[in-house]
Amino acid sequence: MRFLIFALIFPFAVFSQSHVLTGTVQDSLNTPLENANVIAKPLQEKANIKFAIADNKGRYKLELEKTVGYEITVSYIGYSDAVFMLPANSEVKEHHFKLKNTGEQLKEIVIKHEYKPIEIKKDTLTYSVKAFASGNERKMKEVLEKLPGVEVDKNGGVTVQGKKVTKMLVEGKSFFGGGSKLAVENIPADALDKIEVIDNFNEVGFLKKVSDSEDLAMNVKLKEDKKKFVFGDVEAGGEVANDNGFYLLHAALFYYSPKTNLSFIGDMNTVGKRAFTFQDLMRFQGGASSFLTGRKSLTNLYTFAADNTDVTENKSQFTALNFSHELSKKIELSGFGIFSKVVTVAKTETENQYLQNAAITFESKTQQDNNASVLALGNVKLDYSPNNAGKLYYNAQYQASTNDYQRTINSVSNLSSSTFEVLQAADNASLKQYLEWHKSINSKHTTTFVVNHAYEKAKPQNDWLTDTPFLAGYISLEADVQYKIRQVKNISGNSIDALFKHYWILNNYNHLYTNIGNNFGRTHFITSEQQLLSNGSVNDFATAGFGNDLQYQLNDFYVGLEYKFKIGNWINKPGVYWHHYLLKTNQTVGNKTIKTKILPQWDSEYEFNKSETLKFKYRLNTAFATPEQMAGRFTLQSYNSVFMGNTLLENELYHTASLLYSKMSMYKGLMLNASTSFSKKTKTLRNQIVLDGINQYTTPTLTDNPETNWRMYGAITKQLYKFNVRFNTALNWFTYVQNLNAVTTTNERNNQNLGISVRTTFKKLPILSLGYTKGFNQTKGIAVNRFETDAFTTELEYSFFANWTFKGNYENFSNKNSFGHRSRYEIANASLDYQKKNSPWGFELSAQNFLNNGMKNNNSFSDYMISEQTTYVLPRVVMLSVRYKI
């Protein structure tokens, strides 16, 4: 408690000893120089450099130490530097800078002082790491968390000024496909020199002026002494408090040179850590050009992604290698390989309420899962640059995975009781490749041609074993001492997508873009369900309407025209696309659907200044049913669920629109991001549901019933003295029409989350953060239900005695349902780290879940069910780890 009072009071004491200097930076015509760099260099040792960046009105603010003298320098490209000397204990509180134009078009700028903490040049924001790091950071993640405007979430995702980083680079080269988690959690902090943030990033330089890329790239610049040498670290840890066999082995090794770059990451652990996120996996499994995206994969790789301590056992093995090599000045070869194996045991207990028109059925379900999943993935990319006006890419990727599940389900309802043993096995393989060609014909004309090809094959097999008949009326079981149902699926898909795009720059204020493309996909979807009888015979459910053999083919030919124009600070890009769709399906009988659609779109951006923008986007979209949705015979989905597709389905039609506002002011210590999005379906695919107790029968239908979804998000961060205060909110309203047991109702699902957090911004003193989030959730339909959530979080990081670092975090989460019943869980982790300066050896004592909380509780609801779930988690894990820095 004393420490908390000290942490809250100390910033005010520090502020009372500070000296605030404000002013403006202008040219000789009194025009504000936005983003001018203001550097205050101390005139005595053991004092820190201070900095500021002028806002759109040329204003700056420096918080200086009152007893220290400073040399304050202002620089701006194309202008001569200006210097102001501020002596110690000065009473001067305001100074205005006038910069003189050099009259030269500078190709480069020479920095006279040692470094600039932050530089802003057009779309690039550059942080100098040593201006923010204390030297006690181990990994890149800890450095990024100290950079102004940069946030790193618990899954390794990075945002800068509220915008998500979509491409991670090291020395200008893609790092493991561009995902952020592998980089931020493995690159050593002491290897970092600068962090570049590049907005509107495009790998092809001459496309940047026309491509309208929304990618935000982060490029890591390494220190010179880390180039041409192997660097990184290895770590080994074992459990010390108990004898549960928990362990951790980790290695991250890197080699960077002008022509060859190598990165190796290896990990084995039993404490629930994953090396990469689900978003990274989606990037890895994509294997497609960024110009042609949107196809769904047949495989589900979620098992391999994100940390998972919500299990009772977890064994993870991971190996990854990333490389790039310049074969010549024009040709570069790069790629990565990944191998992952995950073995988990999970246990959950769920209380379900099935909402029906006339009654409610209650079910208590206990489920235990044993899962073993293996993934192997290889990717290679060839980059050919014949000259400055041409670019050719070829990328190929092969992926194979196996998944083996053993699941035990005990279901007890007010109508029946049964126990199921479920065995699942799935083998998946895919080959994906693409070719990209870009050509700058002259200053006004540029072309792009892209071809994607993908082949995927999946063969999952599911077995259900029980001694009690189930799904009466849906499956035709023959009496037996034990019931064993086997389902086999065989799914193969082939697709070829092509796009030709021409960019025509009419002048600096008007562009015209022409698009011609074709997307072709073919899928063969086969399912069969059988009862394997004890006497060796087979009861095939095909005679009862089960078993699918569907040939599915969809071709989309389109022509599009986009017109981009600029009026002052306002950029608009309206567009219109004409699509010709041909859908063919064949299951016992053939069906053909031909449709043409005109789909308009509009992008708009207004730039108030370089740090304040407003963006708008609108699209009219169409989406066709998947092969599974169109397979017209029954498919068994689970122990209490049967699904039947609909061969007569056509396409959905829906509008999407979004509005995004962002503002950053270092002068005011303010960062603001707000967005709202709206979607409305006019043609809607939604399942019709028939409930009989806990048994469910679903089939999709296309209706004219509208669906609307509003989403709003806002976050504002304000620097107050030595505090960083953040308010955020996320609101969602979803309205749709649901048919349940032949009764149609209008349903609503709404949720609101409001949060506040406070974080200290010390460089050498303890960093403490406190957060609270309040959530409200409501559903209205057959019944009205609501629940509330409360989440308290706190984190502490404290470096002391030069070589020691303590870190701790605590989360307290609670649910409250409609009946006032509240469930709660709390999770806490802590670590104590020791590493002597300039020593390669480091030691860490860590405690994961040191409160030994054995379970988590959660509430949820769907179209027809309310659930309260208890999940068992890993117990307390106390480990001692030793690492060696190379």
Secondary structure, DSSP 4 states (H G I P E B T S, - for coil): -HHHHHHHHHHHHHHHTEEEEEEEEEETT--B-TT-EEEEEESSTT---EEEE--TTSEEEEEEETTS-EEEEEEETTEEEEEEEE-TT----B--EEEPB-SS--S-----SS--SEEEETTEEEEEGGGT--S---BHHHHHTTSTTEEE-TTS-EEETTEE--EEEETTEESGGG-SHHHHTTSBGGGEEEEEEEET--SSGGGHHHH----EEEEEEEPGGGTTSEEEEEEEEEE-SS-S--EEEEEEEEEE-SSEEEEEEEEEESS---SS-HHHHHHHHH-S-TTS--PPPS---GGGSS---SSSEEEEEEEEEEEEEESSSSEEEEEEEEEEEEEEEEEEEEEEEEE-SS-EEEEEEEEEEEEEEEEEEEEEEEEE-SSTTEEEEEEEEEEEEEEEEEEEEEEEESS-EEEEEEEEEEEEEEEEEEEEEEEE-SSSEEEEEEEEEEEEEEEEEEEEEESS--STTTS-PPP-SSEEEEEEEEEEEEEEEEEEEEEEEEETTEEEEEEEEEEEEEEEEEEEEEEE-TTS-EEEGGGGTB-EEEEEEEEEEEEEEEEEEEETTEEEEEEEEEEEEEEEEESSSEEEEEEEEEEEEEEEEEEEETTEEEEEEEEEEEEEPPHHHH--SEEEEETTEEEE--TT--EEEEEEEEEEEEEEETTTTEEEEEEEEEEEEEEEEEEEEEEETTEEEEEEEEE---EEEEEEEEEEEEEETTEEEEEEEEEEEEEEEEEETTEEEEEEEEEEEEEEEEEE--SSS-EEEEEEEEEEEEEESSSEEEEEEEEEEEEEEEEETTTEEEEEEEEEEEEE-TTS-EEEEEEEEEEEEEE-TT-SEEEEEEEETTT---EEEEEEE-SSEEEEEEEE----EEEEEEEEE-
